[in-house]
């Protein structure tokens, strides 16, 4: 089975540096089902093509199946000799994806010692897989590759060119072209070749979920066919597919911005360009923290780490802690902060902890300030008292900054139906009066004073799009020893 990868980037022979395979030599690698060969049919300054040829040994393939069988999806052929007589040595499938992962490992990770800037840059690429087993036909190939920025040409291979009346086979000749990072292109192929084949050659274990999410980290969560991709990649194992889709949903929640606050107030179709509501919200929170004099700060429910990134850039904060119930959100935050690349002194300022805000956590006690930025509306109302107790009653930070949507402002968002929330995961959205009543109650209950403000453009009728509260803990008189008895 064959895959070719071509670039016209000048000099095109830089493709050899990115793949870590010299164009002047043929390279061979032992893989579990045979031998993978990498060679260059063409290599000059204008155009360079790398070919990956997988030579499958049918006996080794049969042995691999016997050692680890993933059920019916691993071997589509169900007749007695199916494991010996099949198309696996010839048609691109998960076998080719596995070979690609082994042979181009560093390129998949976007690493290049010789050309790091080029590895991080989009370049013109062409991919061809002449014979690809594609369940569902050419249309499925277009549906999975086109949303990723590829121009797709998928041509069904006829059963027999001499007898067109026999119709098409189950295979397509796939050609892709686009301008992408090489690492992105390889990760697309690594995930989607098995998806189109819809039959893996090895046991699909729970760690396959991590492989899928790692390879699809930058694109799968927003892919319109993510459900189908997850099911097929995970061999239709319902529990694993459900786990993957839940993790992808968490990623979308962490990354998804709030409804845009650009409103055509003049009615002439023009909208003034100004900072997004998310950016203005962060600025308001940062101003409140600066005004509190805090140096040790908690970002509770930090999600993907947008606020953490701003805090890290301000030297006044000597200790910064981000917490979230989702380990995946914390991984996104770590990636956004580039923790592994920070100098040790900088890295020591930052901690990321998994923690649920509806449970007391002793690690959160003693901090100068805590932020609940667009968090409380994601909590079921019956669980809010538990959050109040955990944060205000137990952790007791000196200052608590809270932001939440103003439900009254929703009428200013075109396309948001009446009665709908701004985000699918919101459990409630409060009016200004409802938020003020909640703030007054929790401040009085836990010994805080409070001030309220709006974030975003103030509408004379419905107020600002975001509500903000700053709660400041009232200094407590030292307790005398005899009063404790």
C-alpha positions in Angstrom: 0.0 0.0 0.0 1.3 3.4 -0.9 1.0 7.1 0.3 2.8 10.0 -1.3 3.3 13.4 0.2 4.4 16.3 -2.1 5.4 20.0 -1.5 6.3 22.8 -3.8 7.6 25.0 -1.0 11.0 26.4 -2.0 13.4 24.8 -1.5 11.2 21.7 -1.8 13.9 19.4 -0.5 13.4 20.9 2.9 10.7 18.2 3.2 13.5 15.8 3.9 14.5 17.9 7.0 10.9 17.9 8.2 10.4 14.2 7.8 14.0 13.5 9.0 14.5 11.3 6.0 17.2 12.2 3.5 15.9 12.5 -0.1 19.1 10.9 -1.6 18.6 7.6 0.2 15.9 4.9 0.6 15.0 4.1 4.2 13.5 0.9 5.5 11.8 0.2 8.9 10.6 -3.0 10.5 6.9 -2.8 11.6 4.7 -5.5 13.3 3.1 -6.5 10.0 6.0 -6.1 7.6 8.4 -3.5 6.3 7.8 0.2 5.7 9.9 1.9 3.1 10.4 5.7 2.6 11.9 7.0 -0.7 11.7 10.1 -2.9 10.5 9.6 -6.5 11.3 13.2 -7.1 13.4 15.7 -5.2 14.5 19.1 -6.5 14.2 22.7 -5.5 10.8 23.2 -7.1 9.0 19.9 -6.1 9.7 17.1 -3.7 7.7 13.9 -3.1 8.2 11.5 -0.3 6.6 8.0 -0.7 5.7 5.7 2.1 5.3 2.1 0.9 4.1 -0.6 3.3 5.1 -4.1 2.3 2.8 -6.3 4.4 3.8 -9.9 5.2 0.5 -11.8 5.2 1.8 -14.4 7.7 3.0 -11.7 10.1 -0.4 -10.0 9.7 -2.2 -13.2 10.5 0.0 -13.7 13.6 -0.7 -10.1 14.8 -4.4 -10.7 14.5 -4.2 -13.9 16.5 -2.2 -12.2 19.2 -4.7 -9.4 19.6 -8.2 -9.4 18.1 -10.5 -6.4 18.5 -13.6 -8.3 17.4 -15.5 -8.2 14.1 -14.3 -4.8 13.2 -10.7 -6.0 13.2 -11.2 -8.4 10.3 -14.0 -7.4 7.9 -13.7 -10.6 6.0 -15.9 -13.2 7.7 -15.4 -16.3 5.6 -13.1 -19.1 6.8 -10.0 -18.0 4.8 -10.7 -14.3 5.3 -7.7 -13.8 7.6 -5.4 -15.2 4.8 -7.1 -14.0 1.7 -8.0 -10.3 1.9 -7.0 -6.8 0.6 -4.9 -5.8 3.6 -1.5 -6.0 1.9 -2.7 -3.7 -0.9 -5.4 -1.2 0.3 -4.5 1.7 2.6 -6.0 1.2 6.1 -5.1 1.4 9.7 -2.0 -0.6 8.9 -0.7 2.3 6.9 -1.6 4.8 9.7 0.4 2.7 12.2 3.4 2.7 9.9 3.1 6.4 9.3 3.1 7.0 13.1 6.3 5.0 13.5 8.2 6.2 10.5 7.4 10.0 10.8 7.1 10.2 14.6 8.9 13.5 15.1 7.1 15.1 12.2 3.8 14.1 13.7 4.7 16.0 16.8 5.7 19.1 14.8 9.3 18.8 15.8 12.3 19.6 13.5 15.8 20.2 14.8 17.0 21.6 11.5 13.9 23.5 10.4 11.9 24.4 13.5 10.3 27.6 11.9 9.3 25.7 8.8 7.7 22.9 10.9 5.5 25.5 12.6 4.5 27.1 9.3 1.8 26.1 6.8 3.3 24.9 3.5 1.7 23.8 0.2 1.1 20.0 0.4 -0.4 17.3 -1.9 -1.3 13.9 -0.6 -2.2 10.9 -2.7 -3.4 7.5 -1.6 -4.1 5.6 -4.8 -6.0 2.7 -3.2 -7.9 3.5 0.0 -10.6 1.3 1.4 -13.4 3.7 2.1 -16.6 2.6 3.7 -19.4 4.9 2.5 -17.7 5.9 -0.7 -16.0 9.1 -2.0 -18.6 11.3 -0.2 -17.4 10.2 3.2 -13.8 11.1 2.3 -14.9 14.6 1.4 -16.9 15.0 4.6 -14.0 14.2 6.8 -11.1 16.0 5.0 -12.8 19.1 3.5 -13.6 20.8 6.9 -9.9 20.6 7.7 -8.8 22.9 4.8 -8.2 20.2 2.2 -9.3 20.4 -1.4 -10.5 16.8 -1.9 -10.6 14.7 -5.0 -11.9 11.2 -4.2 -12.5 9.0 -7.2 -14.2 5.6 -6.9 -12.1 2.8 -8.3 -14.2 0.6 -10.7 -14.4 -3.1 -10.0 -13.1 -3.7 -13.5 -12.2 -1.0 -16.0 -13.1 -3.4 -18.8 -16.6 -3.9 -17.4 -17.9 -0.5 -16.2 -21.4 -2.0 -15.9 -20.2 -3.9 -12.9 -20.0 -0.6 -11.0 -17.6 0.7 -8.4 -15.5 -1.1 -5.9 -15.2 -0.3 -2.2 -12.0 1.7 -2.9 -11.2 5.3 -3.8 -8.2 7.0 -5.3 -7.8 9.9 -2.8 -6.0 13.2 -3.6 -5.7 16.0 -1.2 -4.2 19.5 -1.6 -3.9 22.4 0.7 -1.6 24.7 2.7 -1.2 23.3 6.2 1.5 22.5 8.7 3.1 19.2 7.9 2.3 17.9 11.5 -1.4 18.8 11.0 -1.5 16.9 7.7 0.1 13.8 9.1 -2.2 13.8 12.1 -5.2 14.1 9.8 -4.0 11.1 7.9 -3.2 9.1 11.1 -6.7 9.5 12.4 -8.8 9.5 9.2 -7.2 6.6 7.2 -8.6 4.1 9.8 -11.8 6.0 10.0 -12.4 5.7 6.2 -11.4 2.0 6.3 -13.6 1.5 9.3 -11.8 -1.6 10.4 -8.7 -1.7 12.7 -6.2 -4.5 12.6 -5.4 -4.5 16.3 -7.1 -4.7 19.7 -8.8 -1.3 20.5 -8.0 -0.7 24.1 -9.0 2.3 26.3 -5.7 4.0 25.6 -6.9 4.5 22.0 -9.1 7.3 23.3 -5.9 9.2 24.4 -4.3 8.5 21.0 -7.4 9.9 19.2 -7.5 13.0 21.4 -3.8 13.6 21.1 -3.8 13.4 17.3 -6.9 15.4 17.0 -6.1 18.0 19.7 -6.2 21.0 17.4 -9.1 20.1 15.1 -11.3 17.2 16.2 -13.5 19.0 18.8 -14.8 21.4 16.1 -15.1 18.9 13.3 -18.7 18.5 12.1 -18.2 14.7 11.8 -16.5 14.3 15.2 -19.1 11.7 16.3 -18.7 9.5 13.3 -14.9 9.9 13.4 -14.8 8.9 17.1 -17.1 5.9 16.6 -15.1 4.5 13.7 -11.7 5.2 15.1 -12.6 3.4 18.3 -14.1 0.4 16.4 -17.7 1.2 17.3 -17.0 0.5 21.0 -19.8 2.6 22.4 -18.2 3.2 25.8 -14.9 4.4 24.4 -16.6 6.6 21.8 -18.8 8.1 24.5 -15.8 8.9 26.6 -14.0 10.5 23.6 -17.0 12.6 22.7 -17.4 13.7 26.4 -13.8 14.9 26.4 -14.3 16.7 23.2 -17.3 18.4 24.6 -15.3 19.6 27.6 -12.7 21.0 25.2 -15.3 22.9 23.3 -16.7 24.4 26.5 -13.2 25.4 27.6 -12.4 27.1 24.3 -15.8 28.4 23.1 -16.2 32.2 23.5 -19.3 33.8 24.9 -21.8 35.2 22.5 -20.2 38.2 20.8 -21.1 41.6 22.2 -21.1 43.4 18.9 -24.5 44.9 18.4 -25.6 47.0 15.4 -27.0 49.9 17.5 -27.3 52.2 14.5 -29.3 49.8 12.4 -27.2 50.5 9.3 -25.5 47.1 9.1 -22.2 48.4 10.5 -20.7 47.2 13.7 -17.9 49.0 15.5 -14.8 46.9 16.0 -13.9 46.8 19.6 -12.4 44.2 22.1 -14.5 41.1 22.5 -16.6 40.8 25.6 -14.3 38.0 26.8 -11.3 40.3 26.6 -13.1 43.1 28.4 -14.2 40.7 31.1 -10.6 39.6 31.7 -9.5 43.3 31.8 -12.2 44.0 34.4 -11.2 41.0 36.5 -7.5 41.9 36.3 -8.3 45.5 37.4 -10.3 44.2 40.4 -7.4 42.0 41.4 -4.9 44.8 41.1 -7.1 47.0 43.2 -7.3 44.4 45.9 -3.5 44.3 46.3 -3.5 40.5 46.0 -0.3 38.6 45.2 -1.4 35.0 45.7 -4.4 34.3 43.4 -6.8 31.4 42.7 -8.5 31.1 39.3 -11.4 28.7 40.2 -12.8 26.9 37.2 -10.0 28.1 35.1 -11.0 26.1 32.0 -8.5 26.5 29.1 -6.4 29.1 31.0 -7.1 32.4 29.3 -7.1 34.4 32.6 -4.1 32.4 33.9 -2.1 33.5 30.9 -2.8 37.1 31.7 -1.9 36.6 35.4 1.4 35.0 34.5 2.4 38.0 32.6 2.0 40.3 35.6 4.9 40.1 38.1 2.9 41.3 41.0 1.4 37.8 41.3 3.9 35.6 43.1 1.7 32.5 43.2 -1.0 31.6 40.7 -3.3 28.5 41.1 -5.7 27.3 38.4 -8.3 24.7 39.4 -10.8 22.8 37.3 -12.9 19.7 37.7 -11.8 18.6 34.2 -8.3 17.2 33.8 -8.6 17.8 30.1 -9.3 21.5 30.7 -6.2 21.6 32.9 -4.2 20.0 30.1 -5.4 22.7 27.7 -4.4 25.3 30.2 -0.9 23.8 30.6 -0.5 23.8 26.8 -1.7 27.4 26.6 0.8 28.5 29.3 3.6 26.4 27.7 4.6 25.3 31.1 7.3 22.9 29.9 9.1 25.8 28.1 8.9 28.3 31.0 12.1 29.1 33.0 12.0 27.3 36.3 11.5 30.4 38.3 8.4 31.3 36.3 7.1 27.7 36.3 7.3 27.6 40.1 4.8 30.5 40.4 2.1 28.4 38.7 0.1 25.4 39.9 -2.7 23.5 38.2 -4.9 21.4 40.5 -8.0 19.3 39.8 -10.7 20.4 42.3 -14.4 20.5 42.4 -15.8 23.8 43.6 -18.7 22.1 45.4 -16.4 20.4 47.9 -14.1 21.8 50.5 -10.4 21.7 49.5 -7.8 22.5 52.1 -5.3 23.4 49.5 -7.3 26.5 48.6 -7.2 28.1 52.0 -5.1 31.2 52.8 -5.0 32.9 49.4 -5.3 36.7 48.9 -7.9 36.5 46.1 -10.0 34.1 44.1 -11.8 34.5 40.8 -15.0 32.8 39.7 -15.1 34.1 36.1 -18.2 32.8 34.2 -18.3 29.8 36.5 -21.4 30.0 38.8 -23.9 29.8 35.9 -22.5 26.3 35.1 -23.5 25.0 38.5 -26.9 23.5 39.1 -28.8 25.9 41.4 -29.3 23.2 44.2 -25.4 22.9 44.3 -24.7 26.6 44.6 -24.9 26.5 48.5 -22.1 23.9 48.4 -20.0 26.2 46.2 -20.6 29.1 48.5 -19.6 27.1 51.5 -16.4 25.7 49.8 -15.2 29.0 48.5 -16.5 31.7 50.9 -16.9 29.6 54.0 -13.9 27.3 53.9 -11.3 28.7 51.5 -12.0 32.3 52.7 -9.9 34.3 50.3 -9.4 38.0 51.1 -11.1 39.0 47.9 -13.5 37.1 45.6 -14.2 38.4 42.1 -17.3 36.9 40.4 -18.6 37.5 36.9 -21.7 36.1 35.3 -24.0 36.9 32.3 -26.7 39.5 32.6 -29.8 37.7 31.4 -31.6 41.0 30.6 -29.0 41.8 27.9 -29.8 38.7 25.9 -32.5 40.5 23.9 -29.6 42.5 22.3 -28.1 39.4 20.7 -29.4 38.7 17.3 -30.0 35.1 16.6 -30.4 34.2 20.3 -34.0 32.9 20.7 -36.1 34.2 23.6 -35.7 32.1 26.7 -32.4 30.5 25.5 -29.1 30.8 27.4 -25.9 32.2 25.8 -24.2 28.8 26.3 -25.5 25.3 26.0 -23.9 24.3 29.4 -25.4 27.3 31.4 -27.8 26.1 34.1 -29.2 29.6 34.7 -28.6 33.2 33.8 -29.6 35.9 36.3 -31.1 39.4 35.9 -29.3 42.2 37.6 -31.7 42.1 40.6 -31.2 38.3 41.0 -27.5 38.6 41.0 -27.5 41.5 43.4 -29.7 39.6 45.8 -27.4 36.6 45.7 -24.3 38.7 46.2 -26.0 40.5 49.2 -27.0 37.2 50.8 -23.6 35.4 50.5 -21.7 38.5 51.6 -23.8 38.9 54.7 -23.6 35.1 55.4 -19.8 34.8 55.1 -18.5 38.1 56.4 -17.8 40.1 53.2 -18.6 43.5 51.9 -19.6 43.7 48.2 -19.7 46.1 45.2 -21.3 45.5 41.9 -20.4 46.7 38.4 -21.1 46.0 34.8 -18.7 44.8 32.1 -19.1 45.8 28.5 -21.2 48.6 26.9 -23.9 49.8 29.2 -27.4 49.7 27.6 -29.8 52.3 29.1 -32.6 49.7 29.2 -31.0 46.4 30.0 -27.6 47.2 31.4 -24.2 45.7 30.5 -23.8 42.2 29.1 -21.7 40.9 32.0 -22.2 41.4 35.7 -19.3 41.7 38.1 -19.1 41.5 41.9 -16.1 42.2 44.1 -16.5 40.7 47.6 -13.9 41.8 50.2 -13.6 39.9 53.5 -14.3 41.9 56.6 -11.3 41.8 59.0 -11.9 39.6 62.0 -10.9 40.5 65.5 -8.3 38.0 66.9 -10.0 35.4 69.0 -8.8 35.3 72.6 -7.7 31.9 73.9 -10.4 31.8 76.6 -13.1 32.5 73.9 -12.2 29.2 72.1 -13.2 27.0 75.1 
